[in-house]
Every structure is written in structure tokens, then in C-alpha cells.
Amino acid sequence: MFGKYRWLLRLIGLAIIAVALLGNLPGAWPIGIGIVGLVVFFLAGPT
């Protein structure tokens, strides 16, 4: 779907997941941000 920008979507997804894991955010924020990161990562489609 995104063609040549798949690598960029995967990188952004991994960066969002890293922020969720390492950001030391309070409450349920890490879970929500992690889910968004996974959605962006898998939005790129199959490798």
C-alpha cells in the first residue's frame, strides 16, 4: 500500500514502541502508545 515508504513506517512504529517502553510515562499512556506503535508498524504490510 505504501510502496517504498514501508521502511519508514516500520522505523516510526519501532520509535513509538521505544518511547512507550523507555519513556517512563505515568498511568495507561505506555499501553496506548505501544498499541499505536504496533498499528503503525504493521500498517506497512508484509516484508
mmCIF file of the N, C-alpha and C atoms, coordinates in Angstrom:
data_MODEL
# 
_entry.id   MODEL 
# 
loop_
_atom_site.group_PDB 
_atom_site.id 
_atom_site.type_symbol 
_atom_site.label_atom_id 
_atom_site.label_alt_id 
_atom_site.label_comp_id 
_atom_site.label_asym_id 
_atom_site.label_entity_id 
_atom_site.label_seq_id 
_atom_site.pdbx_PDB_ins_code 
_atom_site.Cartn_x 
_atom_site.Cartn_y 
_atom_site.Cartn_z 
_atom_site.occupancy 
_atom_site.B_iso_or_equiv 
_atom_site.pdbx_formal_charge 
_atom_site.auth_seq_id 
_atom_site.auth_comp_id 
_atom_site.auth_asym_id 
_atom_site.auth_atom_id 
_atom_site.pdbx_PDB_model_num 
ATOM 1   N N  . MET A 1 1  ? 0.819  -1.196 0.000  1.00 0.00 ? 1  MET A N  1 
ATOM 2   C CA . MET A 1 1  ? 0.000  0.000  0.000  1.00 0.00 ? 1  MET A CA 1 
ATOM 3   C C  . MET A 1 1  ? 0.865  1.263  0.000  1.00 0.00 ? 1  MET A C  1 
ATOM 4   N N  . PHE A 1 2  ? 1.971  1.256  0.747  1.00 0.00 ? 2  PHE A N  1 
ATOM 5   C CA . PHE A 1 2  ? 2.799  2.445  0.858  1.00 0.00 ? 2  PHE A CA 1 
ATOM 6   C C  . PHE A 1 2  ? 4.081  2.351  0.046  1.00 0.00 ? 2  PHE A C  1 
ATOM 7   N N  . GLY A 1 3  ? 4.277  1.220  -0.624 1.00 0.00 ? 3  GLY A N  1 
ATOM 8   C CA . GLY A 1 3  ? 5.402  1.062  -1.537 1.00 0.00 ? 3  GLY A CA 1 
ATOM 9   C C  . GLY A 1 3  ? 6.756  1.273  -0.897 1.00 0.00 ? 3  GLY A C  1 
ATOM 10  N N  . LYS A 1 4  ? 7.463  2.269  -1.415 1.00 0.00 ? 4  LYS A N  1 
ATOM 11  C CA . LYS A 1 4  ? 8.846  2.477  -0.993 1.00 0.00 ? 4  LYS A CA 1 
ATOM 12  C C  . LYS A 1 4  ? 8.973  3.086  0.394  1.00 0.00 ? 4  LYS A C  1 
ATOM 13  N N  . TYR A 1 5  ? 7.872  3.454  1.029  1.00 0.00 ? 5  TYR A N  1 
ATOM 14  C CA . TYR A 1 5  ? 7.938  4.065  2.352  1.00 0.00 ? 5  TYR A CA 1 
ATOM 15  C C  . TYR A 1 5  ? 7.693  3.069  3.482  1.00 0.00 ? 5  TYR A C  1 
ATOM 16  N N  . ARG A 1 6  ? 7.690  1.772  3.163  1.00 0.00 ? 6  ARG A N  1 
ATOM 17  C CA . ARG A 1 6  ? 7.468  0.755  4.195  1.00 0.00 ? 6  ARG A CA 1 
ATOM 18  C C  . ARG A 1 6  ? 8.523  0.815  5.286  1.00 0.00 ? 6  ARG A C  1 
ATOM 19  N N  . TRP A 1 7  ? 9.772  0.983  4.885  1.00 0.00 ? 7  TRP A N  1 
ATOM 20  C CA . TRP A 1 7  ? 10.853 1.029  5.870  1.00 0.00 ? 7  TRP A CA 1 
ATOM 21  C C  . TRP A 1 7  ? 10.664 2.195  6.818  1.00 0.00 ? 7  TRP A C  1 
ATOM 22  N N  . LEU A 1 8  ? 10.161 3.323  6.302  1.00 0.00 ? 8  LEU A N  1 
ATOM 23  C CA . LEU A 1 8  ? 9.942  4.498  7.143  1.00 0.00 ? 8  LEU A CA 1 
ATOM 24  C C  . LEU A 1 8  ? 8.809  4.253  8.137  1.00 0.00 ? 8  LEU A C  1 
ATOM 25  N N  . LEU A 1 9  ? 7.729  3.613  7.686  1.00 0.00 ? 9  LEU A N  1 
ATOM 26  C CA . LEU A 1 9  ? 6.636  3.284  8.596  1.00 0.00 ? 9  LEU A CA 1 
ATOM 27  C C  . LEU A 1 9  ? 7.095  2.321  9.677  1.00 0.00 ? 9  LEU A C  1 
ATOM 28  N N  . ARG A 1 10 ? 7.893  1.346  9.311  1.00 0.00 ? 10 ARG A N  1 
ATOM 29  C CA . ARG A 1 10 ? 8.399  0.395  10.308 1.00 0.00 ? 10 ARG A CA 1 
ATOM 30  C C  . ARG A 1 10 ? 9.304  1.100  11.315 1.00 0.00 ? 10 ARG A C  1 
ATOM 31  N N  . LEU A 1 11 ? 10.145 2.000  10.846 1.00 0.00 ? 11 LEU A N  1 
ATOM 32  C CA . LEU A 1 11 ? 11.033 2.743  11.732 1.00 0.00 ? 11 LEU A CA 1 
ATOM 33  C C  . LEU A 1 11 ? 10.246 3.635  12.685 1.00 0.00 ? 11 LEU A C  1 
ATOM 34  N N  . ILE A 1 12 ? 9.225  4.302  12.175 1.00 0.00 ? 12 ILE A N  1 
ATOM 35  C CA . ILE A 1 12 ? 8.380  5.143  13.019 1.00 0.00 ? 12 ILE A CA 1 
ATOM 36  C C  . ILE A 1 12 ? 7.652  4.294  14.054 1.00 0.00 ? 12 ILE A C  1 
ATOM 37  N N  . GLY A 1 13 ? 7.138  3.147  13.634 1.00 0.00 ? 13 GLY A N  1 
ATOM 38  C CA . GLY A 1 13 ? 6.462  2.250  14.569 1.00 0.00 ? 13 GLY A CA 1 
ATOM 39  C C  . GLY A 1 13 ? 7.382  1.785  15.677 1.00 0.00 ? 13 GLY A C  1 
ATOM 40  N N  . LEU A 1 14 ? 8.609  1.414  15.318 1.00 0.00 ? 14 LEU A N  1 
ATOM 41  C CA . LEU A 1 14 ? 9.576  0.987  16.330 1.00 0.00 ? 14 LEU A CA 1 
ATOM 42  C C  . LEU A 1 14 ? 9.951  2.137  17.259 1.00 0.00 ? 14 LEU A C  1 
ATOM 43  N N  . ALA A 1 15 ? 10.053 3.344  16.718 1.00 0.00 ? 15 ALA A N  1 
ATOM 44  C CA . ALA A 1 15 ? 10.371 4.501  17.556 1.00 0.00 ? 15 ALA A CA 1 
ATOM 45  C C  . ALA A 1 15 ? 9.245  4.780  18.548 1.00 0.00 ? 15 ALA A C  1 
ATOM 46  N N  . ILE A 1 16 ? 8.002  4.657  18.110 1.00 0.00 ? 16 ILE A N  1 
ATOM 47  C CA . ILE A 1 16 ? 6.864  4.875  19.003 1.00 0.00 ? 16 ILE A CA 1 
ATOM 48  C C  . ILE A 1 16 ? 6.847  3.815  20.101 1.00 0.00 ? 16 ILE A C  1 
ATOM 49  N N  . ILE A 1 17 ? 7.131  2.570  19.736 1.00 0.00 ? 17 ILE A N  1 
ATOM 50  C CA . ILE A 1 17 ? 7.185  1.499  20.735 1.00 0.00 ? 17 ILE A CA 1 
ATOM 51  C C  . ILE A 1 17 ? 8.318  1.763  21.727 1.00 0.00 ? 17 ILE A C  1 
ATOM 52  N N  . ALA A 1 18 ? 9.458  2.243  21.251 1.00 0.00 ? 18 ALA A N  1 
ATOM 53  C CA . ALA A 1 18 ? 10.578 2.548  22.143 1.00 0.00 ? 18 ALA A CA 1 
ATOM 54  C C  . ALA A 1 18 ? 10.219 3.662  23.118 1.00 0.00 ? 18 ALA A C  1 
ATOM 55  N N  . VAL A 1 19 ? 9.500  4.668  22.652 1.00 0.00 ? 19 VAL A N  1 
ATOM 56  C CA . VAL A 1 19 ? 9.055  5.740  23.544 1.00 0.00 ? 19 VAL A CA 1 
ATOM 57  C C  . VAL A 1 19 ? 8.125  5.181  24.609 1.00 0.00 ? 19 VAL A C  1 
ATOM 58  N N  . ALA A 1 20 ? 7.247  4.276  24.212 1.00 0.00 ? 20 ALA A N  1 
ATOM 59  C CA . ALA A 1 20 ? 6.326  3.672  25.178 1.00 0.00 ? 20 ALA A CA 1 
ATOM 60  C C  . ALA A 1 20 ? 7.082  2.856  26.220 1.00 0.00 ? 20 ALA A C  1 
ATOM 61  N N  . LEU A 1 21 ? 8.119  2.145  25.799 1.00 0.00 ? 21 LEU A N  1 
ATOM 62  C CA . LEU A 1 21 ? 8.870  1.301  26.728 1.00 0.00 ? 21 LEU A CA 1 
ATOM 63  C C  . LEU A 1 21 ? 9.815  2.103  27.615 1.00 0.00 ? 21 LEU A C  1 
ATOM 64  N N  . LEU A 1 22 ? 10.470 3.091  27.048 1.00 0.00 ? 22 LEU A N  1 
ATOM 65  C CA . LEU A 1 22 ? 11.533 3.800  27.758 1.00 0.00 ? 22 LEU A CA 1 
ATOM 66  C C  . LEU A 1 22 ? 11.137 5.190  28.239 1.00 0.00 ? 22 LEU A C  1 
ATOM 67  N N  . GLY A 1 23 ? 9.926  5.625  27.910 1.00 0.00 ? 23 GLY A N  1 
ATOM 68  C CA . GLY A 1 23 ? 9.523  6.990  28.216 1.00 0.00 ? 23 GLY A CA 1 
ATOM 69  C C  . GLY A 1 23 ? 9.203  7.268  29.666 1.00 0.00 ? 23 GLY A C  1 
ATOM 70  N N  . ASN A 1 24 ? 9.034  6.219  30.481 1.00 0.00 ? 24 ASN A N  1 
ATOM 71  C CA . ASN A 1 24 ? 8.712  6.380  31.896 1.00 0.00 ? 24 ASN A CA 1 
ATOM 72  C C  . ASN A 1 24 ? 7.459  7.244  32.075 1.00 0.00 ? 24 ASN A C  1 
ATOM 73  N N  . LEU A 1 25 ? 6.431  6.953  31.290 1.00 0.00 ? 25 LEU A N  1 
ATOM 74  C CA . LEU A 1 25 ? 5.193  7.718  31.338 1.00 0.00 ? 25 LEU A CA 1 
ATOM 75  C C  . LEU A 1 25 ? 4.257  7.147  32.399 1.00 0.00 ? 25 LEU A C  1 
ATOM 76  N N  . PRO A 1 26 ? 3.444  8.000  33.024 1.00 0.00 ? 26 PRO A N  1 
ATOM 77  C CA . PRO A 1 26 ? 2.549  7.535  34.088 1.00 0.00 ? 26 PRO A CA 1 
ATOM 78  C C  . PRO A 1 26 ? 1.277  6.897  33.539 1.00 0.00 ? 26 PRO A C  1 
ATOM 79  N N  . GLY A 1 27 ? 0.649  6.102  34.361 1.00 0.00 ? 27 GLY A N  1 
ATOM 80  C CA . GLY A 1 27 ? -0.673 5.567  34.055 1.00 0.00 ? 27 GLY A CA 1 
ATOM 81  C C  . GLY A 1 27 ? -0.698 4.620  32.877 1.00 0.00 ? 27 GLY A C  1 
ATOM 82  N N  . ALA A 1 28 ? -1.779 4.732  32.103 1.00 0.00 ? 28 ALA A N  1 
ATOM 83  C CA . ALA A 1 28 ? -2.003 3.829  30.974 1.00 0.00 ? 28 ALA A CA 1 
ATOM 84  C C  . ALA A 1 28 ? -1.403 4.354  29.672 1.00 0.00 ? 28 ALA A C  1 
ATOM 85  N N  . TRP A 1 29 ? -0.685 5.457  29.709 1.00 0.00 ? 29 TRP A N  1 
ATOM 86  C CA . TRP A 1 29 ? -0.107 6.018  28.492 1.00 0.00 ? 29 TRP A CA 1 
ATOM 87  C C  . TRP A 1 29 ? 0.806  5.048  27.752 1.00 0.00 ? 29 TRP A C  1 
ATOM 88  N N  . PRO A 1 30 ? 1.692  4.326  28.420 1.00 0.00 ? 30 PRO A N  1 
ATOM 89  C CA . PRO A 1 30 ? 2.571  3.405  27.676 1.00 0.00 ? 30 PRO A CA 1 
ATOM 90  C C  . PRO A 1 30 ? 1.814  2.336  26.904 1.00 0.00 ? 30 PRO A C  1 
ATOM 91  N N  . ILE A 1 31 ? 0.713  1.849  27.452 1.00 0.00 ? 31 ILE A N  1 
ATOM 92  C CA . ILE A 1 31 ? -0.071 0.820  26.757 1.00 0.00 ? 31 ILE A CA 1 
ATOM 93  C C  . ILE A 1 31 ? -0.678 1.396  25.484 1.00 0.00 ? 31 ILE A C  1 
ATOM 94  N N  . GLY A 1 32 ? -1.291 2.561  25.588 1.00 0.00 ? 32 GLY A N  1 
ATOM 95  C CA . GLY A 1 32 ? -1.906 3.199  24.422 1.00 0.00 ? 32 GLY A CA 1 
ATOM 96  C C  . GLY A 1 32 ? -0.896 3.549  23.352 1.00 0.00 ? 32 GLY A C  1 
ATOM 97  N N  . ILE A 1 33 ? 0.228  4.103  23.769 1.00 0.00 ? 33 ILE A N  1 
ATOM 98  C CA . ILE A 1 33 ? 1.267  4.473  22.808 1.00 0.00 ? 33 ILE A CA 1 
ATOM 99  C C  . ILE A 1 33 ? 1.867  3.225  22.166 1.00 0.00 ? 33 ILE A C  1 
ATOM 100 N N  . GLY A 1 34 ? 2.034  2.166  22.949 1.00 0.00 ? 34 GLY A N  1 
ATOM 101 C CA . GLY A 1 34 ? 2.547  0.911  22.399 1.00 0.00 ? 34 GLY A CA 1 
ATOM 102 C C  . GLY A 1 34 ? 1.621  0.316  21.357 1.00 0.00 ? 34 GLY A C  1 
ATOM 103 N N  . ILE A 1 35 ? 0.318  0.390  21.608 1.00 0.00 ? 35 ILE A N  1 
ATOM 104 C CA . ILE A 1 35 ? -0.657 -0.113 20.637 1.00 0.00 ? 35 ILE A CA 1 
ATOM 105 C C  . ILE A 1 35 ? -0.588 0.696  19.351 1.00 0.00 ? 35 ILE A C  1 
ATOM 106 N N  . VAL A 1 36 ? -0.480 2.009  19.474 1.00 0.00 ? 36 VAL A N  1 
ATOM 107 C CA . VAL A 1 36 ? -0.352 2.856  18.280 1.00 0.00 ? 36 VAL A CA 1 
ATOM 108 C C  . VAL A 1 36 ? 0.918  2.493  17.510 1.00 0.00 ? 36 VAL A C  1 
ATOM 109 N N  . GLY A 1 37 ? 2.005  2.249  18.222 1.00 0.00 ? 37 GLY A N  1 
ATOM 110 C CA . GLY A 1 37 ? 3.254  1.850  17.573 1.00 0.00 ? 37 GLY A CA 1 
ATOM 111 C C  . GLY A 1 37 ? 3.120  0.546  16.813 1.00 0.00 ? 37 GLY A C  1 
ATOM 112 N N  . LEU A 1 38 ? 2.434  -0.421 17.417 1.00 0.00 ? 38 LEU A N  1 
ATOM 113 C CA . LEU A 1 38 ? 2.213  -1.696 16.728 1.00 0.00 ? 38 LEU A CA 1 
ATOM 114 C C  . LEU A 1 38 ? 1.353  -1.522 15.484 1.00 0.00 ? 38 LEU A C  1 
ATOM 115 N N  . VAL A 1 39 ? 0.331  -0.692 15.585 1.00 0.00 ? 39 VAL A N  1 
ATOM 116 C CA . VAL A 1 39 ? -0.539 -0.452 14.426 1.00 0.00 ? 39 VAL A CA 1 
ATOM 117 C C  . VAL A 1 39 ? 0.259  0.171  13.291 1.00 0.00 ? 39 VAL A C  1 
ATOM 118 N N  . VAL A 1 40 ? 1.073  1.174  13.606 1.00 0.00 ? 40 VAL A N  1 
ATOM 119 C CA . VAL A 1 40 ? 1.880  1.824  12.566 1.00 0.00 ? 40 VAL A CA 1 
ATOM 120 C C  . VAL A 1 40 ? 2.885  0.836  11.977 1.00 0.00 ? 40 VAL A C  1 
ATOM 121 N N  . PHE A 1 41 ? 3.498  0.016  12.834 1.00 0.00 ? 41 PHE A N  1 
ATOM 122 C CA . PHE A 1 41 ? 4.483  -0.963 12.359 1.00 0.00 ? 41 PHE A CA 1 
ATOM 123 C C  . PHE A 1 41 ? 3.848  -1.952 11.391 1.00 0.00 ? 41 PHE A C  1 
ATOM 124 N N  . PHE A 1 42 ? 2.689  -2.498 11.752 1.00 0.00 ? 42 PHE A N  1 
ATOM 125 C CA . PHE A 1 42 ? 2.052  -3.500 10.903 1.00 0.00 ? 42 PHE A CA 1 
ATOM 126 C C  . PHE A 1 42 ? 1.261  -2.883 9.748  1.00 0.00 ? 42 PHE A C  1 
ATOM 127 N N  . LEU A 1 43 ? 1.048  -1.579 9.774  1.00 0.00 ? 43 LEU A N  1 
ATOM 128 C CA . LEU A 1 43 ? 0.392  -0.897 8.663  1.00 0.00 ? 43 LEU A CA 1 
ATOM 129 C C  . LEU A 1 43 ? 1.256  -0.958 7.405  1.00 0.00 ? 43 LEU A C  1 
ATOM 130 N N  . ALA A 1 44 ? 2.552  -1.109 7.592  1.00 0.00 ? 44 ALA A N  1 
ATOM 131 C CA . ALA A 1 44 ? 3.470  -1.173 6.454  1.00 0.00 ? 44 ALA A CA 1 
ATOM 132 C C  . ALA A 1 44 ? 3.266  -2.437 5.628  1.00 0.00 ? 44 ALA A C  1 
ATOM 133 N N  . GLY A 1 45 ? 2.595  -3.427 6.173  1.00 0.00 ? 45 GLY A N  1 
ATOM 134 C CA . GLY A 1 45 ? 2.333  -4.649 5.426  1.00 0.00 ? 45 GLY A CA 1 
ATOM 135 C C  . GLY A 1 45 ? 3.451  -5.662 5.571  1.00 0.00 ? 45 GLY A C  1 
ATOM 136 N N  . PRO A 1 46 ? 3.364  -6.743 4.810  1.00 0.00 ? 46 PRO A N  1 
ATOM 137 C CA . PRO A 1 46 ? 4.377  -7.798 4.912  1.00 0.00 ? 46 PRO A CA 1 
ATOM 138 C C  . PRO A 1 46 ? 5.732  -7.337 4.384  1.00 0.00 ? 46 PRO A C  1 
ATOM 139 N N  . THR A 1 47 ? 6.763  -7.961 4.889  1.00 0.00 ? 47 THR A N  1 
ATOM 140 C CA . THR A 1 47 ? 8.118  -7.571 4.470  1.00 0.00 ? 47 THR A CA 1 
ATOM 141 C C  . THR A 1 47 ? 8.423  -8.074 3.084  1.00 0.00 ? 47 THR A C  1 
# 
